[in-house]
């Protein structure tokens, strides 16, 4: 499956180093399981999205996989892709930027023609072939209908998808220069959150976390708090929490965290993994 990562340290711009697909055990084995692309999204000092992504298999380019990305931002979005729709191409590689926001998705949805009918003029925002970018356009459309209420837009989009479109999973991380949103739905994939105090549990430690697909290090988080979201806990901090099914979490500009269940029914049209392309059975 894909892997998601999100971090916000707002209002502070913090420096972090990322290694994508730097598996602690077998780089080549893990990268062959997630062989469709890697990407990071940040915001520059002016608040504009900046994407660093490549649609490659890491085992084809070990130098790329092992090279650290040195990035500074208030929020970060990371993704390792296992494709369900859309070929390996820059326009299909996560994360995506749209209307000043950045989003990455872990899952799959079906009946894209029906979804496109919902987008209307917002279909022009879609540059690639993926279900994920079309879902992002639906969130953008519903947010505009709510006069910029992004939490409401995500909730409306998730509820419509759950009621109308075949769904395998719509886990997502979405960031702005001063906020982070995360949604887990349904129970197919896990998604965890950590409200990390400055310096971690000891009060002086930088952030250093790793998973099977990503490693992140930030000295600045030895003195700044942060909120992290990831597909699996990245370290041994005891406060990592699994999001509930249907839970939408929002970390605001002062790092206060709110969450609520926005979809409390199972998908009306559940998509079994066997319906996905056999070569890419999990996104």
C-alpha positions in Angstrom: 0.0 0.0 0.0 1.0 3.6 -0.2 2.5 5.4 2.8 1.4 8.8 4.1 3.3 11.3 6.2 2.3 14.7 7.5 3.9 17.2 9.9 3.0 20.6 11.1 5.1 22.8 13.4 3.2 26.0 12.7 3.7 28.9 13.3 7.4 28.0 13.1 9.3 27.2 9.9 11.5 24.2 10.7 14.2 22.3 8.9 13.8 18.6 8.3 15.8 16.0 6.4 13.8 13.2 4.7 15.0 9.9 3.2 12.3 8.3 1.1 12.2 4.6 0.8 15.2 4.3 3.1 14.0 1.0 4.6 15.6 0.0 7.8 15.7 -3.7 6.7 15.6 -4.3 2.9 15.6 -1.3 0.7 15.3 -3.2 -2.5 12.5 -5.5 -1.2 10.4 -2.7 0.1 10.9 -0.4 -2.9 9.7 -3.2 -5.2 6.5 -3.3 -3.2 6.1 0.4 -3.5 7.6 1.0 -6.9 5.5 3.8 -8.5 6.8 7.0 -7.0 7.8 9.1 -4.1 7.2 12.7 -3.2 7.3 15.5 -0.7 5.3 18.7 -0.5 6.2 21.9 1.4 5.3 25.6 1.4 7.9 28.4 0.6 8.2 31.5 2.8 5.5 33.2 0.6 3.1 30.4 1.3 3.2 28.8 -2.2 3.2 25.0 -2.6 6.5 23.4 -3.6 6.6 19.7 -4.7 9.6 17.4 -4.9 8.4 14.1 -6.5 9.5 11.5 -9.0 7.6 8.6 -10.6 10.3 6.0 -10.2 10.9 2.7 -8.7 13.5 3.1 -6.0 15.4 -0.1 -7.0 16.0 1.5 -10.3 17.7 4.5 -8.8 19.3 3.7 -5.4 21.0 7.1 -5.4 17.7 8.9 -5.5 16.2 6.6 -2.8 19.1 7.2 -0.4 19.6 11.0 -1.0 18.4 13.1 1.8 16.0 16.0 1.1 16.8 19.1 3.1 13.6 21.0 3.4 12.2 23.9 5.5 8.5 24.6 5.9 5.8 25.1 8.4 4.0 21.9 7.2 5.2 18.9 5.3 3.4 16.2 3.3 5.1 12.9 2.2 4.0 10.0 0.1 5.3 6.7 -1.3 3.1 5.5 -4.1 1.7 2.1 -5.0 -0.5 2.9 -8.0 -4.1 1.8 -8.5 -5.0 4.3 -11.3 -2.7 6.2 -13.6 0.7 5.3 -15.0 4.1 6.2 -13.6 4.3 9.9 -14.6 5.0 13.2 -12.9 1.4 14.3 -13.1 0.3 11.0 -11.4 2.8 11.1 -8.6 1.7 12.3 -5.1 1.5 14.7 -3.5 -0.7 17.1 -5.5 -1.1 20.8 -5.3 -4.4 22.5 -5.9 -5.6 26.0 -5.1 -2.7 26.6 -2.7 -3.1 23.3 -0.8 -1.2 20.0 -0.9 -2.7 16.5 -0.6 -1.6 12.9 -0.7 -3.9 9.9 -0.6 -3.6 6.2 0.4 -6.4 4.1 -1.1 -8.5 3.6 -4.2 -11.9 4.7 -5.4 -13.9 3.6 -8.5 -16.4 4.9 -11.0 -14.3 8.0 -12.0 -16.8 9.1 -14.7 -19.4 9.5 -12.0 -17.0 11.4 -9.8 -16.0 13.6 -12.8 -19.7 14.6 -13.3 -19.6 16.0 -9.7 -16.6 18.1 -10.5 -18.1 20.3 -13.2 -15.7 23.1 -13.9 -13.3 21.9 -11.2 -12.3 19.1 -13.5 -9.9 21.6 -15.2 -7.8 21.5 -12.0 -7.0 17.8 -12.6 -3.7 17.4 -14.5 -3.3 13.6 -14.4 -5.2 10.3 -14.5 -5.5 9.3 -10.8 -8.5 8.8 -8.7 -6.6 10.7 -5.9 -6.4 14.0 -7.8 -10.0 13.8 -8.7 -10.9 13.3 -5.1 -8.8 16.4 -4.3 -10.8 18.4 -6.9 -14.0 17.2 -5.2 -12.7 18.4 -1.8 -11.7 21.7 -3.5 -15.2 22.1 -5.0 -17.0 21.3 -1.7 -14.7 23.7 0.2 -15.6 26.5 -2.1 -19.3 25.8 -1.6 -18.7 26.2 2.1 -16.9 29.6 1.6 -13.5 28.2 2.3 -14.3 25.9 5.2 -11.8 23.1 4.5 -12.9 20.8 7.3 -16.4 21.0 6.0 -15.3 20.5 2.4 -13.4 17.3 3.3 -16.3 16.0 5.3 -18.8 16.7 2.5 -16.6 15.1 -0.1 -16.0 12.0 2.1 -19.7 11.6 2.8 -20.5 11.9 -0.9 -17.9 9.4 -1.9 -19.0 6.9 0.8 -22.6 7.1 -0.4 -22.0 7.1 -4.2 -18.6 5.7 -5.3 -16.9 2.3 -4.9 -14.4 2.8 -2.1 -11.4 0.8 -1.1 -9.9 3.5 1.1 -9.7 7.3 1.1 -7.0 7.9 3.8 -5.5 11.3 3.2 -3.2 14.0 4.5 -3.9 17.6 3.4 -1.8 20.6 4.3 -1.8 24.4 4.0 0.9 26.8 5.2 -0.8 26.9 8.6 -2.7 23.7 9.0 -2.9 19.9 8.6 -5.9 17.7 8.0 -6.0 13.9 8.1 -8.8 11.5 7.3 -9.0 7.7 7.9 -11.8 5.9 6.1 -12.8 3.1 6.2 -10.8 0.6 8.3 -8.8 -0.7 5.4 -5.5 1.1 6.2 -4.2 2.5 9.5 -3.3 6.1 10.1 -1.7 7.4 13.3 -1.3 10.8 14.9 1.2 12.1 17.4 0.9 15.5 19.2 4.6 15.8 20.0 5.8 18.1 22.7 9.0 20.2 22.1 11.9 17.9 22.6 9.8 14.8 22.8 9.3 12.8 26.0 12.7 13.9 27.4 12.3 17.5 26.5 15.5 17.9 24.6 15.4 15.4 21.8 15.2 16.2 18.1 12.7 14.3 16.0 14.1 11.2 14.5 11.6 8.7 13.1 11.6 5.9 10.6 9.3 3.5 9.0 9.7 0.9 6.2 9.5 3.6 3.6 10.6 6.9 5.1 13.0 8.4 7.6 12.8 12.0 9.0 15.1 14.0 11.2 14.6 17.5 12.6 16.9 19.2 15.1 14.4 22.1 15.3 11.8 19.9 16.9 14.1 19.6 20.0 12.7 23.1 20.8 9.4 23.3 18.9 6.3 21.2 19.3 4.7 19.5 16.3 1.8 17.3 15.1 2.7 14.3 13.0 0.5 11.9 11.0 1.8 8.7 9.5 0.7 5.4 8.2 2.6 3.7 11.1 4.2 5.1 14.3 7.7 6.4 13.4 9.3 6.0 16.8 8.6 4.7 20.3 6.8 7.7 21.6 4.0 6.4 23.8 1.4 8.8 22.5 1.0 7.7 18.9 -2.8 7.2 18.4 -4.6 5.3 15.7 -7.3 7.4 14.1 -10.8 6.1 14.4 -12.6 4.9 11.3 -14.2 8.0 9.7 -12.2 10.4 11.8 -11.2 13.8 10.4 -8.4 15.4 12.3 -7.4 19.1 12.0 -4.2 20.7 13.5 -4.6 24.4 13.3 -2.1 27.3 13.2 -1.4 27.2 16.9 -1.1 23.3 16.8 -4.4 22.8 18.6 -6.0 19.6 17.5 -9.6 18.9 16.9 -11.2 15.8 15.4 -14.7 14.4 14.7 -16.2 11.4 13.0 -17.4 12.7 9.6 -18.5 9.4 8.0 -20.1 6.9 10.4 -21.5 4.4 7.9 -19.7 1.8 5.9 -19.1 2.5 2.2 -22.3 2.0 0.2 -20.3 0.3 -2.5 -17.2 -1.4 -0.8 -14.4 -2.1 -3.2 -12.6 -5.4 -2.5 -8.9 -5.5 -3.3 -9.6 -8.1 -5.9 -11.3 -5.5 -8.0 -8.1 -3.5 -8.4 -5.6 -4.0 -11.1 -3.8 -7.3 -10.2 -0.4 -5.7 -10.7 -1.3 -2.9 -8.3 -3.6 -4.5 -5.9 -3.1 -1.9 -3.1 -2.6 1.8 -3.4 
